[in-house]
């Protein structure tokens, strides 16, 4: 399943150390003049080699647009694009091709497909998230015309600099807020807005947790504390109705449908599993061995994951609008 979305659909392709990474966007409205500078600036946010704690892989991430555009304007036909891998170094991983790295997708991919691309994780690499940013940037542009804004921020992150010195990694939590969302988006029972968001976020590498609104904290509340009371903001003005809620414990979604408040959710990212510290594991023959993973890896996913969370949220929001 390499496609996400119902009406606004993204299909991605490519491996970490293959020839290129790319995607096909189907269902994009026609006559949209793409803001290429904005798309490039979004790619810059997920780019490697920008800090001491980030991957030092150097890629230009220059997009080649293959179809779906005429003079920078969408035709309504599939938009195909690719970004060539310029700094792939598969030799960095040759010593690990018969070893199952702890908490990586090595073992599970091999169990599913009978073989795996050992060059930097292949399809399971964070490198493959690049097309999500491209599609998300286009979705953001469309949403901006509807006064809908998607913004993510880090609310917790471990000490990445200290972890780097120790040859280790850290995780963290991202909070995302979607403002300007109209009431009525979401398709119960199994296409709820919250369910689509969760599906999108769990499709990102290293994501291990998701919560809407107050999330797990709601489990410790009483109903009288957790309920969002409805009010009419224009009650003093004759013949005017502007219904909202006093609080937003629900995160802008009730019954799987947006209620007009800000949609708020949080995503937990585990520590990057590629660490320089020695670890015990086994190889394909089941023999015990010790590994210390070299190569170029992030110490924490969060700095480059913010744009991914936003992109996925934008894709889900635009798709829900088109469905409606």
C-alpha positions in Angstrom: 0.0 0.0 0.0 2.0 2.9 -1.3 -1.0 5.2 -1.8 -2.7 7.5 0.7 -5.9 9.5 0.2 -9.3 9.0 -1.4 -9.9 12.0 -3.7 -6.5 13.8 -3.3 -4.2 10.8 -3.6 -0.5 10.4 -3.3 1.5 7.4 -4.5 5.2 7.3 -3.7 8.1 5.2 -5.0 11.8 4.8 -4.5 14.3 3.5 -2.0 16.8 5.3 0.2 19.9 4.4 -1.9 18.1 3.7 -5.2 18.2 6.0 -8.3 15.4 8.3 -7.1 12.5 9.1 -4.8 9.3 10.3 -6.3 5.5 10.4 -6.3 2.3 10.7 -8.3 -0.4 13.0 -7.1 -3.9 12.3 -8.5 -7.0 14.3 -7.8 -5.4 17.7 -7.6 -7.8 20.4 -8.8 -7.0 22.0 -12.2 -6.0 25.6 -12.8 -3.9 25.9 -9.6 -0.7 27.9 -10.1 1.9 26.1 -8.1 4.1 28.1 -5.7 7.4 26.3 -6.5 9.4 28.5 -4.1 7.1 27.4 -1.2 7.4 23.7 -2.2 11.2 24.1 -2.2 11.2 25.8 1.2 9.1 23.0 2.7 11.7 20.5 1.3 14.4 22.6 2.9 12.7 21.9 6.3 13.2 18.2 6.0 16.6 18.4 4.4 19.6 16.6 5.8 23.0 18.0 6.8 21.6 21.1 8.5 22.8 20.5 12.1 25.3 18.5 14.1 22.5 16.2 15.3 21.0 15.5 11.9 22.0 13.1 9.2 25.0 14.4 7.2 23.8 13.0 3.9 24.1 15.9 1.4 21.3 15.9 -1.2 20.1 18.9 -3.4 16.5 17.6 -3.3 15.9 19.2 -6.7 12.4 18.3 -8.0 12.0 17.1 -11.6 8.3 17.7 -12.6 7.3 15.0 -15.2 3.6 15.5 -15.8 0.4 17.3 -14.9 1.6 20.9 -15.3 1.5 23.5 -18.1 3.5 26.6 -17.4 3.4 25.8 -13.7 -0.4 25.4 -13.6 -2.1 22.1 -12.8 -4.0 20.4 -15.5 -6.2 18.2 -13.3 -4.2 15.2 -14.6 -1.7 13.1 -12.5 1.2 15.2 -11.3 4.4 13.0 -11.4 7.7 14.2 -10.0 11.0 12.7 -8.8 14.1 13.7 -6.9 17.3 11.9 -7.8 19.5 10.5 -5.0 22.9 12.1 -5.4 24.7 11.1 -2.2 23.7 7.5 -1.8 26.4 5.3 -0.1 25.2 1.7 0.0 28.7 0.5 0.9 28.1 2.0 4.3 25.6 -0.8 5.0 27.2 -3.8 3.2 28.5 -5.2 6.6 24.9 -5.2 7.8 23.2 -6.9 4.9 22.9 -10.2 6.7 22.2 -8.8 10.2 18.9 -7.7 11.7 19.4 -4.3 13.2 17.4 -3.9 16.5 14.1 -2.1 16.1 14.5 -1.6 12.4 12.3 -3.1 9.6 15.0 -5.5 8.5 13.5 -8.7 9.9 9.9 -7.8 9.2 10.5 -6.7 5.6 12.3 -10.0 5.0 9.6 -12.0 6.6 7.0 -10.3 4.4 8.8 -10.1 1.0 11.4 -12.9 1.3 14.2 -10.4 0.8 15.0 -6.8 1.8 16.9 -3.8 0.5 19.7 -3.6 3.0 21.0 -0.3 1.6 20.0 2.1 4.3 16.7 0.5 5.0 15.5 0.8 1.4 11.8 1.5 1.3 11.6 1.8 5.1 14.0 4.7 5.2 13.0 8.2 6.2 14.4 9.3 2.8 11.2 7.9 1.3 9.1 10.6 3.1 10.3 13.3 0.7 7.3 13.0 -1.7 4.9 13.5 1.3 6.4 16.9 1.8 5.9 17.8 -1.9 2.3 16.7 -1.9 1.7 18.3 1.5 3.1 21.6 0.2 0.6 21.6 -2.6 -2.2 20.7 -0.3 -1.2 23.5 2.1 -1.4 26.0 -0.8 -4.9 24.9 -1.6 -5.9 25.0 2.1 -4.4 28.5 2.5 -6.9 29.8 -0.1 -9.6 28.5 2.2 -7.9 30.2 5.3 -6.9 26.9 6.7 -3.5 26.7 8.3 -1.5 23.7 9.6 1.3 24.2 12.1 3.3 21.7 14.1 5.8 22.4 17.0 8.0 20.3 19.3 6.5 20.0 22.8 9.1 17.6 24.1 12.5 16.3 22.9 15.3 14.5 24.6 18.8 16.0 24.8 20.0 15.4 21.3 23.4 16.9 21.7 24.2 14.8 24.7 22.9 11.7 22.9 25.1 12.4 20.0 28.2 12.6 22.2 27.2 9.2 23.7 26.6 7.6 20.3 22.9 7.4 21.2 19.6 8.8 20.0 16.4 10.4 21.5 12.7 10.7 20.7 10.1 13.3 21.4 6.5 14.6 20.9 5.1 16.9 18.2 1.9 18.8 18.6 0.0 19.9 15.5 -2.8 22.4 15.2 -5.1 22.9 12.2 -6.9 26.2 12.3 -9.8 27.4 10.2 -11.2 23.9 9.7 -15.0 24.0 9.0 -17.4 21.9 10.9 -18.7 18.8 9.3 -15.6 17.1 7.9 -15.2 13.3 8.5 -16.9 10.1 7.3 -18.3 7.9 10.1 -18.0 5.0 10.7 -14.6 4.1 9.3 -13.5 7.3 7.7 -13.6 9.6 10.7 -11.4 12.6 10.5 -9.6 11.5 13.6 -9.1 8.0 12.2 -7.7 9.4 8.9 -5.3 11.5 10.9 -4.2 8.6 13.0 -3.7 6.5 9.9 -1.6 9.2 8.2 0.6 9.8 11.3 1.3 6.1 11.9 2.3 5.9 8.3 5.4 8.1 9.1 8.6 6.4 10.2 9.3 6.1 14.0 5.8 7.1 15.1 4.6 5.1 18.1 1.9 7.2 19.6 -1.0 9.5 18.7 -3.7 11.4 20.6 -6.4 13.8 19.8 -7.2 16.8 22.1 -6.4 16.0 25.7 -5.9 12.4 24.5 -4.9 10.0 27.2 -5.3 12.6 29.9 -9.1 12.3 29.3 -9.0 8.8 30.8 -8.2 10.4 34.2 -11.0 13.0 34.0 -14.7 12.9 35.0 -17.3 13.5 32.3 -18.0 16.9 34.0 -14.4 17.9 33.5 -13.9 16.5 30.0 -17.1 17.7 28.3 -16.9 20.6 25.9 -19.9 22.9 26.7 -21.6 24.5 23.7 -22.3 28.2 23.7 -23.6 30.8 21.2 -21.0 33.4 20.7 -23.6 35.8 19.2 -26.3 35.2 21.8 -26.6 39.0 22.5 -27.2 39.8 18.9 -30.7 39.2 17.6 -31.1 36.5 14.9 -27.4 35.6 15.0 -26.2 32.1 15.7 -22.4 31.3 16.1 -22.1 28.1 18.0 -18.8 27.0 19.5 -17.5 25.4 22.7 -16.0 26.9 25.9 -13.2 24.3 25.9 -11.5 22.0 23.3 -10.8 18.8 25.2 -12.0 16.9 22.2 -9.4 18.4 19.9 -11.9 19.8 17.5 -13.5 16.4 16.6 -16.6 14.8 18.0 -18.1 11.6 16.7 -15.3 11.6 14.2 -16.5 14.9 12.6 -14.9 18.3 12.9 -16.9 20.7 15.1 -15.3 24.0 13.8 -12.7 24.4 16.6 -9.0 24.0 16.0 -8.1 20.4 15.4 -5.3 19.6 17.8 -3.3 16.3 18.1 0.0 15.0 19.2 2.4 12.5 17.8 5.1 10.6 19.7 8.3 9.6 17.8 10.6 6.9 19.2 14.3 7.3 19.3 16.0 6.7 15.9 17.1 3.0 16.2 20.4 3.5 14.3 22.9 4.1 17.2 26.7 3.9 17.3 26.7 2.1 20.7 27.4 -1.7 20.5 24.2 -3.8 20.4 23.5 -7.5 20.6 21.4 -9.0 17.7 21.4 -12.0 15.4 22.1 -12.6 11.7 20.0 -14.4 9.1 21.4 -17.7 10.3 20.2 -17.0 13.8 23.7 -16.6 15.2 24.3 -14.0 17.9 26.5 -11.1 17.0 27.3 -7.6 18.1 26.9 -4.5 15.9 27.6 -0.8 16.1 25.7 1.1 13.3 27.8 3.6 11.4 26.7 5.7 8.5 24.8 9.0 8.5 21.8 9.1 10.8 19.7 11.6 12.7 20.1 11.7 16.5 16.4 12.7 16.7 13.6 12.6 14.1 11.8 15.7 15.4 13.6 18.6 13.8 12.9 17.2 10.3 9.6 15.5 11.2 7.6 18.7 11.9 7.1 19.3 8.2 6.1 15.7 7.7 3.4 15.9 10.4 2.1 19.1 8.8 2.2 17.6 5.3 0.2 14.5 6.4 -2.3 16.7 8.2 -2.7 18.9 5.2 -3.3 15.9 2.9 -6.0 14.5 5.3 -7.7 17.9 5.6 -7.8 18.6 1.9 -9.0 15.1 1.1 -11.8 15.4 3.6 -12.9 18.8 2.0 -12.9 17.2 -1.4 -14.9 14.2 -0.1 -17.5 16.6 1.4 
